[in-house]
Amino acid sequence: MTTPMGMAAADSGRDLVTNRLGDCLVVVLPEDLGQATVELVRSGFSRAGSGISGVILDCSGLEVIDIDDYQCLKRLARMLSLLGARTVLMGLRPGVVAALIGLGCDASELEGALGLENALALVRAEAGRG
């Protein structure tokens, strides 16, 4: 079952689009990452209630990610992990990935998937539901 949820960013006037797919929360990240986005995802995770075992962060709309944005993604993944959710980055563009690796960014803490099916499989494999 897919349940759409929207969270408005207080300072940007935009919504953070989220959907619940069973025990996974799919979050479409806005182009402007930052602490406000991290807080919106955290509050959305809390509002989704119990039973969320994974969060898929849809990065397909991010054309450019600088080092600060990348650190924000890492903090967000770490925070969700501490809350008990496996986090998968979905839809990172090959050019973005190449640029981040070229800048020496450490991706060891992050998992990625090209599309939603692969991301769901990664989240559910850890819980033995794959």
WOGI-V491949 format. One line per field, one symbol per residue. ss: DSSP state (h for helix, s for strand, l for the rest). phi: phi as a letter, one per 30 degrees, with the letter a starting at -180 (. if undefined). psi: psi as a letter, one per 20 degrees, with the letter a starting at -180 (. if undefined). A space follows every 10 residues. Layout:
ss=???
phi=???
psi=???
This chain:
ss=lsssssssll llllssssss sllsssssll llllhhhhhh hhhhhhhhll lllsssssll llllllhhhh hhhhhhhhhh hhlllsssss lllhhhhhhh hhllllllll lssllhhhhh hhhhhhllll
phi=.cbdbbbddd ccicccdbbc cicccccddd dcdldddedd ddddddddid jdcabccdcd dddbbcdddd dddddddddd dddjcdcbdc iddedddddd dddiddcddc cbbdbddddd dddddddicd
psi=ppoqqqppph iijrqopqqp ndjqpppopr hnqahhgghg gghhgghiar joiqpooojh iohpprhggg hggggggggh ghijpppppp jpqhhggggg hhijpojhiq qqqhrgghgg ggghhhjkj.
